[in-house]
Amino acid sequence: MSLEHRTQTRKRLKSVVQVTNDDTGEEVGRIFDITIEGFMLLTREVVDPDKTFNFSFCLPDGFSGHSEIKLQAVCMWCQNSSFSEEFGAGFRLATINPVYEPAFQLFISEF
């Protein structure tokens, strides 16, 4: 039996997108893959599952519209990465301000 709960296909990004914890101002990691429902971060630190974070990330150069996106996400899991010395952490999108939604959707489709 599969433990897969995603309903959307994950999309690997073509560029590096660093994510910042807005509550601490610290860089958390970089987005590895993303869907409209959530994303996976590669991070150097273990992330606590079930914890909600306020994140922001700058959009890559050449992206039209907003230059950054702010959202709230819940960590669903965190484990050792199978392909690096980092950790992989899966996040479910909790909320996003409607002003960022069009840019977020465009970002996923273009990058």
C-alpha positions as CSV (number, residue, x, y, z in Angstrom):
1,M,0.0,0.0,0.0
2,S,1.4,3.4,-1.0
3,L,1.8,6.2,1.5
4,E,1.7,8.8,-1.3
5,H,-0.9,11.5,-0.6
6,R,-0.1,13.9,-3.5
7,T,-2.8,14.6,-6.0
8,Q,-0.5,16.7,-8.2
9,T,2.7,15.7,-10.1
10,R,5.8,17.2,-8.6
11,K,7.8,19.5,-10.8
12,R,11.6,19.9,-10.4
13,L,12.8,23.5,-10.7
14,K,15.2,24.5,-13.4
15,S,16.8,27.1,-11.2
16,V,17.9,27.4,-7.5
17,V,15.3,29.0,-5.3
18,Q,16.3,29.7,-1.7
19,V,13.6,29.8,1.0
20,T,13.7,32.1,4.0
21,N,11.9,31.7,7.3
22,D,10.1,35.0,7.7
23,D,9.9,34.6,11.5
24,T,13.6,34.3,12.0
25,G,15.0,35.9,8.8
26,E,17.2,32.8,8.3
27,E,17.6,30.9,5.0
28,V,16.0,27.5,5.5
29,G,17.0,25.7,2.3
30,R,16.2,25.5,-1.4
31,I,13.1,24.2,-3.2
32,F,13.8,20.8,-4.8
33,D,10.4,20.2,-6.3
34,I,7.0,21.8,-6.1
35,T,3.3,21.5,-6.9
36,I,0.4,23.9,-6.4
37,E,-0.3,22.0,-3.1
38,G,3.2,21.9,-1.6
39,F,7.0,21.5,-2.1
40,M,10.1,19.7,-0.9
41,L,13.0,21.6,0.5
42,L,16.6,20.4,0.7
43,T,17.9,21.8,4.1
44,R,20.9,21.4,6.3
45,E,18.9,21.2,9.5
46,V,16.2,18.8,10.6
47,V,12.7,20.4,10.3
48,D,10.0,19.5,12.8
49,P,7.0,17.8,11.2
50,D,3.6,19.3,12.0
51,K,5.1,22.7,12.5
52,T,3.8,25.7,10.5
53,F,6.2,28.1,8.9
54,N,6.0,31.6,7.3
55,F,8.2,31.4,4.3
56,S,9.2,33.7,1.5
57,F,11.3,33.1,-1.6
58,C,12.6,35.3,-4.4
59,L,11.6,34.4,-7.9
60,P,14.3,33.7,-10.4
61,D,15.7,36.5,-12.7
62,G,13.6,37.0,-15.8
63,F,10.3,36.2,-14.0
64,S,7.6,38.8,-14.7
65,G,5.3,40.0,-12.0
66,H,6.1,39.8,-8.3
67,S,9.7,39.4,-7.3
68,E,8.9,37.3,-4.2
69,I,6.3,35.1,-2.9
70,K,5.2,34.8,0.8
71,L,3.2,31.8,2.0
72,Q,2.5,29.6,5.1
73,A,3.4,25.9,4.9
74,V,3.2,22.9,7.3
75,C,6.0,20.4,7.4
76,M,4.6,17.0,6.7
77,W,7.9,15.0,7.0
78,C,11.6,15.3,7.2
79,Q,14.3,12.6,6.5
80,N,17.8,12.2,5.4
81,S,18.2,12.9,1.7
82,S,19.0,9.8,-0.4
83,F,21.2,11.8,-2.8
84,S,23.0,14.4,-0.6
85,E,24.2,15.0,2.9
86,E,21.2,17.3,3.5
87,F,17.7,16.6,4.7
88,G,14.6,16.5,2.6
89,A,11.5,18.1,4.1
90,G,8.0,17.9,2.6
91,F,5.7,20.9,3.1
92,R,2.0,21.3,2.4
93,L,0.8,24.8,1.5
94,A,-1.4,26.1,4.3
95,T,-2.2,29.6,3.1
96,I,-1.0,32.1,0.5
97,N,-2.1,35.7,0.2
98,P,-4.4,36.0,-2.9
99,V,-2.1,38.7,-4.2
100,Y,0.7,36.1,-4.6
101,E,-1.5,33.3,-6.1
102,P,-1.2,34.2,-9.8
103,A,2.6,34.6,-9.5
104,F,2.9,31.3,-7.6
105,Q,0.9,29.4,-10.2
106,L,2.9,31.0,-13.0
107,F,6.1,30.3,-11.3
108,I,5.2,26.6,-11.0
109,S,4.2,26.4,-14.7
110,E,7.2,28.3,-16.0
111,F,10.0,27.1,-13.8
